[in-house]
């Protein structure tokens, strides 16, 4: 059962928007880093470093989708390379942690003597960055609800959007009041802001890579639902995992009473999984009591 290699992953449906967001982010990243370095603005450098992770992360997301599509054409890769999308999301989280660590370290080294930072260039670049981030944010918003891969890129753009607001405030404070510590404070705030979001993204990615059951599902409840089908005596060897965002897979053995129509049981079980639990790809083995004896000898 299932859609096999004809299935298009959730992130694959939004590839065009992902590429557009990548181009916008990459173009502005160059501007922000150049101005940040020339003005010694930690806030701009912080936001620019974060945008580097955006570019790398979104680029990995695009590459993962393309790789997954091509892999469907290779007969030996029965599940394609859909897990590449999850690896890309995990890489995004690691990059975000690294960027935050760099900013905090740099800020500590500047505490005793913050450099003079011109407020006007910072203000202008932050305004441009805010515009670019809003466009990228809108491009990725829909896909982020369907794909963990796109969600990683979306969270980075969201953090950058908020970061641009922070840099805007920093530039305004320096321009109006001459308080150069504003740049340092905003830089650290941007770095710390992304940490909890990075952790959530990493945790979700690792759950998929370790093949845990989806958080939305109660495995015991699902097992009871299958066991409650007419003619089913027992359900065992139940496994549920996520291949990539929007692609959940299940397998199970159903022991039935002698004389039960196994084809009817199979169809009923498939309907329960598809309609009640939104699992459309399931491998189900229907067996009599004697055939099930060997299954219980397994230790995993």
C-alpha positions in Angstrom: 0.0 0.0 0.0 1.1 3.6 -0.4 2.1 5.9 -3.1 5.7 4.7 -3.5 8.1 6.8 -5.5 5.3 8.9 -7.1 4.8 10.7 -3.8 6.0 14.3 -3.8 7.4 15.4 -0.4 5.8 18.4 1.4 8.9 20.5 0.8 9.1 19.5 -2.9 5.8 21.2 -3.5 7.3 24.5 -2.4 10.7 24.3 -4.2 10.1 27.4 -6.3 9.4 29.6 -3.2 12.4 28.1 -1.5 14.7 29.1 -4.4 13.2 32.6 -4.5 13.8 33.0 -0.7 17.4 31.7 -1.2 18.2 34.3 -3.9 16.7 37.2 -1.9 18.6 36.2 1.3 21.9 35.6 -0.5 21.8 39.0 -2.2 21.1 40.9 1.1 23.6 38.8 3.1 26.4 40.3 1.0 25.2 43.8 1.6 24.8 43.3 5.4 28.2 41.7 5.9 30.1 44.3 3.9 28.5 47.2 5.7 28.8 45.4 9.1 32.5 44.8 8.7 33.2 48.3 7.3 31.3 50.0 10.2 32.4 47.5 12.9 28.7 47.0 13.8 28.3 43.8 15.8 24.6 43.9 15.3 25.0 43.9 11.6 27.8 41.3 11.7 25.5 39.1 14.0 22.6 39.4 11.6 24.9 38.9 8.6 26.4 35.8 10.2 22.9 34.5 10.8 22.0 35.2 7.2 25.0 33.2 6.2 23.4 30.2 8.0 20.2 31.1 6.2 21.9 30.9 2.8 23.6 27.7 3.7 20.6 26.2 5.3 18.1 27.1 2.5 20.7 26.0 0.0 20.9 22.6 1.8 17.1 22.4 1.8 17.0 23.0 -1.9 19.8 20.5 -2.5 18.0 17.9 -0.3 14.8 18.2 -2.3 16.6 17.9 -5.6 18.5 14.9 -4.4 15.4 13.3 -3.1 13.7 13.7 -6.5 16.6 12.3 -8.4 16.9 9.3 -6.0 13.4 8.2 -6.8 14.8 7.2 -10.2 17.3 4.8 -8.7 15.9 1.3 -8.2 18.1 0.4 -5.2 16.9 3.3 -3.1 13.5 2.1 -2.2 12.7 5.2 0.0 14.7 7.6 -2.2 16.7 10.2 -0.3 13.9 11.9 1.6 15.9 11.7 4.8 18.3 14.2 3.2 15.7 16.8 3.9 15.8 15.9 7.6 19.6 16.0 7.6 19.4 19.5 6.1 17.1 20.6 8.9 19.5 19.2 11.5 22.4 21.0 9.8 20.4 24.3 9.9 20.1 23.9 13.7 23.8 23.2 14.2 24.7 26.3 12.1 22.3 28.4 14.2 24.0 27.3 17.4 27.4 28.1 15.9 26.4 31.6 14.8 24.9 32.4 18.2 28.1 31.2 20.0 30.3 33.4 17.7 28.2 36.5 18.4 28.2 36.0 22.2 32.0 35.4 22.2 32.6 38.5 20.1 30.4 40.6 22.3 32.3 39.6 25.4 35.6 40.7 23.8 34.1 44.1 23.1 32.7 44.9 26.5 35.6 46.9 27.8 35.9 49.1 24.7 33.0 49.1 22.2 34.0 50.5 18.8 32.4 53.6 17.4 29.6 52.5 15.1 27.9 55.0 12.8 24.2 54.9 13.3 22.9 56.0 9.8 24.4 53.2 7.7 23.3 50.6 10.2 19.8 52.1 10.2 19.6 52.1 6.4 20.9 48.5 6.0 18.5 47.3 8.7 15.6 48.8 6.9 16.6 47.1 3.6 17.1 43.8 5.5 13.7 44.0 7.1 12.1 44.3 3.7 14.1 41.4 2.3 13.2 39.2 5.3 9.5 40.0 5.1 9.4 38.9 1.5 11.3 35.7 2.2 9.2 35.1 5.3 6.0 35.3 3.2 7.4 33.0 0.6 8.2 30.2 3.1 5.3 30.6 5.6 2.9 28.2 3.9 5.5 25.5 3.3 6.7 25.7 6.9 3.5 24.1 8.2 4.0 21.1 5.9 7.7 20.4 5.9 10.4 20.2 8.6 13.0 21.0 6.0 11.3 24.2 5.0 10.4 25.0 8.6 14.1 25.1 9.4 14.6 27.7 6.7 11.5 29.5 7.8 12.6 29.8 11.4 16.0 31.2 10.3 14.2 33.8 8.1 11.9 34.6 11.0 14.8 35.1 13.4 16.5 37.3 10.8 13.3 39.4 10.4 13.3 40.0 14.2 17.0 40.5 14.1 16.6 43.2 11.4 14.1 45.0 13.7 16.7 44.8 16.5 19.4 46.3 14.2 17.0 49.0 13.2 16.5 49.9 16.9 20.3 49.8 17.4 21.0 52.1 14.6 18.3 54.5 15.8 19.6 54.6 19.3 23.2 55.2 18.2 22.1 57.9 15.8 19.9 59.7 18.3 21.7 59.2 21.6 25.2 58.1 20.6 25.0 55.0 23.0 27.4 52.5 21.2 26.6 49.7 23.6 23.2 49.4 21.9 24.9 47.7 19.0 26.6 45.2 21.3 23.4 44.5 23.3 21.3 44.0 20.2 24.0 41.7 18.7 23.9 39.4 21.7 20.1 39.5 21.8 19.9 38.3 18.2 22.3 35.5 19.0 20.4 34.3 22.1 17.0 34.7 20.4 17.7 31.8 17.9 18.9 29.3 20.5 15.5 27.9 21.7 14.2 27.7 18.1 17.4 25.9 17.1 16.9 23.4 19.9 13.3 22.6 18.8 14.4 22.1 15.2 17.2 19.8 16.2 15.0 17.8 18.5 12.4 17.3 15.8 15.0 16.3 13.3 16.6 13.8 15.7 13.2 12.2 16.4 12.8 11.4 12.8 16.4 10.2 12.3 16.0 7.9 15.4 12.7 6.7 13.8 10.5 7.6 16.8 6.8 7.5 16.3 5.3 10.9 15.3 4.5 13.0 18.4 0.9 13.5 17.2 0.2 9.8 17.4 -0.6 7.6 20.4 0.8 4.2 19.3 -1.2 2.3 22.0 -4.4 3.9 20.8 -3.6 3.1 17.2 -2.9 -0.5 18.1 -6.2 -0.8 20.0 -8.0 0.6 17.0 -6.6 -2.1 14.7 -7.2 -4.8 17.4 -10.8 -3.7 17.6 -11.6 -4.5 14.0 -14.0 -7.4 13.6 -12.1 -10.7 13.2 -8.8 -9.4 14.6 -7.5 -11.3 17.6 -4.2 -9.6 18.2 -2.0 -6.9 16.8 1.8 -7.0 17.2 5.1 -5.8 15.7 3.6 -2.3 15.3 6.1 0.2 13.9 5.4 3.8 13.0 7.9 6.3 11.8 8.4 9.5 9.8 10.4 9.2 6.6 10.4 13.0 6.1 7.8 15.8 6.8 4.4 14.8 5.5 5.5 11.2 4.8 4.6 8.8 7.7 5.0 5.1 7.4 3.6 2.1 9.4 3.9 -1.6 9.5 2.1 -4.2 11.7 1.1 -7.8 12.0 -2.6 -8.6 12.5 -3.5 -12.0 13.9 -7.0 -13.0 12.9 -9.5 -15.7 13.9 -9.6 -18.8 11.7 -12.1 -18.4 8.9 -11.9 -14.6 8.8 -11.7 -13.1 5.3 -8.1 -11.7 5.4 -8.7 -9.4 2.4 -11.5 -7.7 4.2 -9.4 -7.3 7.3 -6.6 -5.8 5.3 -8.8 -3.3 3.6 -10.5 -2.3 6.9 -7.1 -1.8 8.6 -5.8 0.4 5.7 -8.9 2.5 5.9 -8.5 3.1 9.7 -4.9 4.1 9.2 -5.6 6.4 6.3 -8.8 8.1 7.6 -8.2 8.2 11.3 -4.5 8.6 11.5 -3.5 10.0 8.1 -1.1 7.2 7.4 -1.4 6.3 3.8 1.7 4.2 3.4 1.4 1.0 5.5 2.7 -2.5 5.2 0.3 -4.9 6.9 0.7 -8.6 7.4 -2.5 -10.6 8.1 -1.8 -14.0 9.7 -3.5 -16.9 11.5 -2.6 -17.9 15.0 -0.2 -20.6 13.8 1.6 -18.3 11.4 2.1 -15.7 14.1 4.0 -18.0 16.4 7.4 -17.1 15.1 6.9 -13.4 15.4 7.0 -13.5 19.2 10.5 -15.1 19.1 11.9 -11.7 17.9 13.8 -9.7 20.5 13.4 -6.3 18.8 
